[in-house]
Amino acid sequence: MLIQDIVHIDKSADFRSDVRLTSFYEPETNLALLRSYLFSSQAPEGQMASLEMLNIALERFLSPNLENRLLLIANYGHGKSHLALIMANYFAQPPESEAFRIIGEKIRNAARDGAAAQRFIEFKMTRPRHLVLILSGDRPIPLRQAFLQAMNEALQQYPETQSAQPPLWFDKALQWLSEKVAANLDWKKRAESFLDSQYRMNLDQLQQRLKERDSGMFEVCRSLFRDLTGAAPDFGAEVALADILDWLVDEFCTEGKPFDGLLILFDEFSLFLDRYYQSSAAGDLQDLLNGVDKHRGRAVFLALAQHDPDSLLNFRARSRPNDPKIEEVRKELTRIPSNARKV
């Protein structure tokens, strides 16, 4: 017997330290990175193999009793982003796709036995597609804005969700129309002229269609806002992230809907925390994590960090000992239990 008869060598595997999770949206780069990945099925004591981490995420969708807010901690260069890209494709891509064919082959090569590999394959046969949202802490924007952008980018990937807009913006748009536009004679006159020339409707008709939750009015409101103010509106800026997450799961990720669940991947979580405790947006992370917890079995949150969050905050607290924001963020992070933080 030759060693090649019992050992499979993946010649396409290649160590990559420059992987960006957003490559998920770049088809050619995405496939090239999938081909270069190599699963690990064993790891040193105290550490976790990548195939085991994928299995942990899978189990969270199978059982509503398991903690669904997870944190993966590993030093720079250990392949966190590459693993996250594999997860994004595994859960999002349909079983007949080239991306899943590549991943399935790599799982079979890495798994200790055929039954273990088959479990991953059968999961895709029965729950073929999940909605994946990608966040990254290296973008210096508020969490709420980042989440809304990630949501819109994810929904744009599929014909059945491209025109979807959270219904939560309707109330904000109606409030703006009644309090700012209708109450200002000059703006009201300009609004009536704009709506008539562009959409053959008047202000009363627009308000009525908003009350009826007509999602087609989103672009009408945006265009009107831009015409009156010169800027694009952000009607969702004050909406709770937990409410938006409720809408995403209920609208798209339940039985009979386009997706079988929602996976939120948060890369560069350490960088995010380093900015977050200094921002005025404290509470948004807690809001998001509370929303995820509400949908166990349907939603999973996985953050990837270079440092343990508590250690990072302890380090910052030494230079800012009286900063209450650090303790506020520490409390928010308790939503990710210590036993859900993987190394």
N, C-alpha and C positions, 0 to 999 in steps of 0.2 A: 504494500500500500504506500502511495506517495502522499506527502504532506498536502498537496493540492487536492487530494481526494477528501480531506477532512477540514481543510481551512479554505475559506473563500477570501480572496484579496480583491477589495474594491479599488480598481485602478483609477476611478474617477474622483476618489476622495482627495481633498486637498485642504490643508489648514488655512483658514482665512481669518484675519484679525480686523478686517475693515468692513464687516458686514453691517449694512443698514437695514433695519426692519422694514422701512418704507420701500425697499426693493420689491416687496410683495406686489406693488402696483406697476412694476416694470417687467413685463412678461419675459423678455429674453434674459435679463439679468437674474430674475427670479429663478428660472429653470436652471441656469448655470450654477447658481448657489445651491440649489437642491441637489444637483448632481455631485457637487463637491463635498457634501456633508457626510459625516461618518458617525452613526450612532454608537454610543457606548452602552453595554449591558451590565458592566461591572464597574465599581468605583472603589477607591480606598475607603477605609473605615471612617465614618463621619461625613462622607460626601455622598452625592447621589448621581447615579448614572443617568444619561440623557433619556434613555428609553424608559426608565422608571418615572422620570418627570412627565413625560408624555402620558404615561399610564395614569399618573395621579390626576392630571387634567381630565382625562377621559372618565375616570371614576366619578368626578364631580358632576358630570352631566348624567351619569347613571343613577346617582343616589341623592335625593334631596336632604338626607340626614348628614351629609359631609360638609365641612367648612369649604366655602367656595371663594374665599379671598386669600390668595396665596402670594408669597414673596420668595423669589429665587435669588440667593446671594452668591456671587462668585467674583473673584478678582478680574481685572481687565485682561482680556486675551484668552479667557476660558471658554469662549464660544456661546455666551448667553444669547446674543442677538441672532446668531446662526440657528440656535435651537428654537428661538421664538419664531423665526421665519418658517422653520419646518412645521411648527405647531399651527401657524396661521394657515399654511397650505393644507395641512392634514385636515383641519376642521372646516375650512372654507371651500376647498375644491371638491367638485363632484367625483365619485369613484371612477368614472370613465375618463377622467382627465389625465394628461401626460404628467402633470405635477404629482397626482396621487400614485400613478404607476411607478414613478421614481421613488417616492417615499415608501410605498409598499414593498418594493424590492429591497430597500435598505433595511427596513424593519425585519424582513425575513432573514436577511444575512446576519443581523445583530442578535435576534432573539435566541434564547438558549434552546428552545424547542419549538416545533411546529405549532403546538397548541397556543403558546404565548403569542406568536405572530398572528395566528388566525383570529385571536380576540380583537386585535386592532383592525383587521380586515372586516370582520363581521360587524363591528361597530359602524363602519362606513356604509355597509350595505343596508343597515337598518335606520341609521341616522345620517344621511349622506351629506348634508350641507348645514353649516353654521355661519352666522353673521359674525365677522371679525372686525373689531375696532382697534386701530393702532394709535397709541399715544407715545410720545417721546419727550423725555425731560430735557433734551438739548435744545428745545425750542423755547425761547424766553417769552412765552405768552401765558396768560392766566389759564388755570385748569378748565374753567367753564368754556372759554373760547376754544381751547384745544380739543375738548370733548365734542363740542358741536361741529368743529371742522372734521374731526375723525369720523363722526357719525355721517356727515354729509358725503364724505369721500367713500365710505363703505357702501352707502345706499346707492351711490352713483354707479357702482360696479354691476348692477343687475337691472334688467329692463323692468321688472315688476316693482322696483322700489325707486327708480330714478326720479319720479315726480313727487315722492313722498316728502311731506313736511310735518313736523310735530304739530298737532292741533293746539298745543299750549300757546302758540304765538297769537292765536285769534284774539284772545282777551286783551293782550297788549296792544294789538293793532286797533281794536275797537276803542280802547281807552285813548289812544293817541288821536284818532279821528274825532272823537267827541269833545275831548278836553283841549286839544290844540288847533285842530282844523276848523271844526264847525263853530267853535267859539270865537274865531278870529275872522272878521268879515273879509279882510284882504285874502287870507289863505283860503277861505271857503270859496271865494270867487275864482281864484286861480285853480283850485282843486276841481271845481265843477267844469271849468273850461278844459283842463287837462284830461279829465275822465271822459268827457264827451268826445273830444277830438281823437283820443287814443283807443278808447274801449267802448264807445257808444253807451255809456252808463252815467248815472249821476251819483252824488255822494250818498243819498238815501239808499239807493240800490246796492252800492258797495257795502254799506253797513249791514244791510239785510242779509247779503250773501255771506258775510263774515259770521253773523249770528247763526246761520245755517251750516257753518263749518265747511264752507266750500274751499278746498285746498287750492283751487285754481286762482284764488284771489291773492295768493302770497306774492306773486310777481307784480300784480297790479298795485298792491300796497307799497312794495319796494320801489317801483317806478314813480309812484306819486310822491313818496317820501323824498326820493332823490331830486325830483323836479322842484319841490318846495324848499328843500334845505341844502341841496348840493352834495349830500352825503348819503351813503347807504345805511339803512336802519339795522338795528340788532334787536328785534322784538323778543328774542329768546334770552336776552342777557340777564333777566331777573328771574327766570324760571328755574326751579330747583332741579339739580341734576338727577335726583332720585325720581322725580316726576317724568323727566325725559326718558330715563331708563325703563320706567314702568310702561311708557308708551311703546318703546322699541320692542320689549319682550311681548307685550300683549298684542301688538299689531302684526309682528313679523315672526315671532319665535315660539308660537304655541302650536298645538296640534292642528293640522290642516293649513298652516301658514307656510310661507316660502322657506323658512329656516327652522332647524331643530333646536337651536339655542344661540346664545350670544357669548362670544369670547372677547374680553377686553385685555389686550396685551399692552403693558406700560413699560417701555424700554427706558434705560437711563434714569431710573427712579431716584438714584442718589442725587443726580444733578437737579432733578425737579425739587426734591426736598430742600436742597441748599438755597433755592430761590423762594420756595413756598413759605418758609417760616418768616421770611423778610417781607412778604407781600401783605396786602390788605384783604386777601381772599380766604383767610382762615375759615374753615368750616366746609369748604367745597369738597375736600377730599373725604371728610366724614360723611357728607351728604351722598357722595357717589358710592362709598363702601357700604353704607346702610341700604342703599337701593339695590346693590348687588346681593346682599345677604337676604333680602326679601324674596329673591328669585332663585333659591337653591334648586339645583337640578336643571335649570334653564339658562343660568348666567354664571360665568366664571371670570374672576379678575385675577390676572397674574402679572405682578410687577417684577422687574429684573433690575437688581441693584449691585453695585460694586462693593458697597459697605452696608453693614447692619445699621438700620435707621437709628436705633437707640445710641449706638456708638458715635454716629455722625452728630446727633443732637447733643450728646454729652461733650463732644469736642467743641462744638460751637458755643455751648453754654459756658465754657471756661473763659471765653473772651467776652461773652455777653451775659454775665451771671444774673442780671436782674431783668432779662428780657422775657416778659410773660408769653410772647408769641411762641417761644420754643416749647414751653410746657403745654400750650394749646395744641400744637402740632403733635407732641408726644401723646396726648390723650386721643387725638384723631387716629393715630397709628395703632392704638389698641384694638381697632376694628380688624386688624390683621393679627390674629392670635399668635403667640410665640411658637406653638406647635405647627403652625402653617407656614413657617419661615424655613425654607429649604436651602441647604448649602451644596 
